Amino acid sequence: MASLQEGWLPDAARYETASYNRCGRSGLKLPPITLGLWQNFGGIDPFENQRAMVRRAFDCGVTHFDLANNYGPPAGSSEENFGVILQKDFRAHRDELVISTKAGYRMWPGPYGEWGSRKYLISSLDQSLKRMGIDYVDIFYSHRVDPETPLAETMGALDQVVRQGKALYVGLSSYSPEMTRKAQAILKDLGTPCIIHQPSYSMLNRWVEDGLLETLGELGMGCIAFSPLAQGLLTSKYLNGVPDQARAARAPSFRPEMLSDENLARVKKLNDIAQQRGQSLAQMAIAWVLRRPEITSALIGARTVEQLDDSLDALKNLSFSLDELTEIDKYATDGGLNIWRQSSNADAEV
Ligand SMILES: NC(=O)c1ccc[n+]([C@@H]2O[C@H](COP(=O)([O-])OP(=O)(O)OC[C@H]3O[C@@H](n4cnc5c(N)ncnc54)[C@H](OP(=O)(O)O)[C@@H]3O)[C@@H](O)[C@H]2O)c1
């Protein structure tokens, strides 16, 4: 009988040199680099390129793929495309994958289409499972704090989806240290420990160093750092103008002020340091977030297989000398202060 697996077999050696990090004090291990499907996996993007990136990632030992209800555009289409890839290429490999999704940002019209009510979270996860064609996700996140819904209701919904068998683990994204502590306490009481936090973190955006990483270490939660390349700014691509296909030219999430002369001067210096280390700037930026013991995984994006390959090679040199770290701080911070000035909730994905 013809198999849907026909045509593609993953690299049999994919686990031979791969290593994995334990996620906090949980039993789950994650790859040091995870592929996120926020951009470049939507209905507007070429499907075969998406498929090639997911295949390559898996071939290189990347077992974790991160999604959210609203990824696209249009919202929902990344989950649909990923579902097709799963169906075509990964039917024999579901148990080798850690698939995450989230709910929190606007997904459908009306009062139940965003934030953190039980009504929204549970129906959103049901929709995500349908779009991806799977029975459960490995990690389900509350994507942002809802200032109006009681935290106990949002956490109760996370606990409920685990009890329903629709998620194996739960996580928080962009919660402050204080809200993380409260959320974890509620979930622990309910018997569903929260194993992971997903905040933004890069050489230019260090808000997590102001209490969050310490809190996660104390609570035994893992941390997956998103946008370690600052959406592509921490690469060499903008040093000679804006390439046509680059995110700055295509996506509203890349704010024009990110390309200020001051930022570009910083990036140029960081690029010099990376070159002295024999790495691309993208590789150094990924290695840099992984230097902290609290970071379980660097959550990257990619537009091409070549970019993905370049980024995965970050793992070839993860160590920094004290001098290198000091040099990086000199150019990536303002006298040690975070220049990006992002707060925990600043990364709306709409
Ligand atoms: N929880 C949240 O609120 C939240 C928010 C944002 C993101 N996320 C997650 O984090 C993931 C990653 O976010 P992100 O895409 O902003 O991450 P990123 O890794 O900081 O940026 C990825 C972009 O950088 C460029 N790039 C990647 N590798 C490159 C390389 N080796 N050389 C040159 N350029 C390279 C590409 O942009 P070009 O198109 O310009 O080449 C690529 O799309 C998302 O997919 C999502 O899963 C979560």
The ligand as a Gaussian input file, in Angstrom:
#p B3LYP/6-31G(d) Opt

LIG

0 1
 N        5.547000      34.661000      22.594000
 C        5.575000      35.741000      21.865000
 O        4.914000      36.741000      22.152000
 C        6.428000      35.743000      20.623000
 C        6.670000      36.946000      19.912000
 C        7.502000      36.879000      18.787000
 C        8.056000      35.665000      18.387000
 N        7.767000      34.520000      19.092000
 C        8.312000      33.208000      18.681000
 O        9.681000      33.334000      18.384000
 C        9.937000      32.874000      17.062000
 C       11.090000      33.610000      16.467000
 O       10.794000      34.998000      16.349000
 P       11.531000      35.861000      15.254000
 O       11.205000      35.342000      13.898000
 O       11.294000      37.281000      15.561000
 O       13.069000      35.455000      15.606000
 P       14.489000      35.990000      15.197000
 O       15.310000      34.737000      15.140000
 O       14.908000      37.087000      16.086000
 O       14.331000      36.596000      13.713000
 C       14.141000      35.755000      12.618000
 C       14.405000      36.523000      11.334000
 O       15.780000      36.907000      11.251000
 C       16.280000      36.685000       9.933000
 N       17.275000      35.609000      10.029000
 C       17.138000      34.414000      10.665000
 N       18.265000      33.709000      10.626000
 C       19.145000      34.455000       9.936000
 C       20.493000      34.252000       9.570000
 N       21.159000      33.155000       9.961000
 N       21.119000      35.238000       8.869000
 C       20.461000      36.353000       8.515000
 N       19.179000      36.605000       8.836000
 C       18.522000      35.654000       9.550000
 C       15.074000      36.330000       9.090000
 O       14.469000      37.545000       8.689000
 P       14.538000      38.150000       7.183000
 O       13.240000      37.809000       6.575000
 O       14.714000      39.620000       7.421000
 O       15.705000      37.526000       6.489000
 C       14.187000      35.663000      10.096000
 O       12.830000      35.605000       9.726000
 C        8.598000      33.072000      16.353000
 O        8.484000      32.265000      15.197000
 C        7.640000      32.654000      17.432000
 O        7.601000      31.240000      17.505000
 C        6.991000      34.552000      20.193000

